Amino acid sequence: MLGAEPVAFDTSELVLSRLPELGDRSRDVRVECVPGLVAWADPEHVWQILANYIENAFKYGAPPVEVSVTERDGWVELEVCDVGPGVPDEFVARLFERFSRGPGAQRQAEGAGLGLSIVRSLAEAVGGEAWYEARHPAGACFGVRVPSDTASEPPDGTGRPRSA
């Protein structure tokens, strides 16, 4: 499952082409992408991460859900934000742990508490990282950072050849 097959791919193209797979919910997703950002990662892993974040935004947050793709310091950053209640401060440290479900999650939605743990593993498998930030005044932002294919000096540990 976690065997990453990194390739160079256009992140905007990935988001825009796969978003319809979410069905009717895709109408409530706003996308803001910097065109032409090329990542070096496994595109299927990146999509699984984004799809999990988007599904969670609908389960635990509130629409509209915003997806953004930007580049920063040799990394492509993909972020999913909602305007729901956010994550309780006391739960943030356990968000990406296996079998971890927030207060009230058992009543709100089905699940085993594995989704964000899988997200973290997928992100690490492609040399990236997953994170959470509170959105002010309300909401949650979940993101993933993956290596950019256009960086002259790629981040260490990405498993891709260095540019000459």
Sequence and secondary structure as in RCSB ss.txt:
>XXXX:A:sequence
MLGAEPVAFDTSELVLSRLPELGDRSRDVRVECVPGLVAWADPEHVWQILANYIENAFKYGAPPVEVSVTERDGW
VELEVCDVGPGVPDEFVARLFERFSRGPGAQRQAEGAGLGLSIVRSLAEAVGGEAWYEARHPAGACFGVRVPSDT
ASEPPDGTGRPRSA
>XXXX:A:secstr
      EEEEHHHHHHHHGGGGGGGGGGEEEEE TT EEEE HHHHHHHHHHHHHHHHHHS S EEEEEEEETTE
EEEEEE  S    GGGGGGTTSTT   TTHHHH    S HHHHHHHHHHHTT EEEEEE SSS EEEEEEEEBSS
 SS  TT  S    
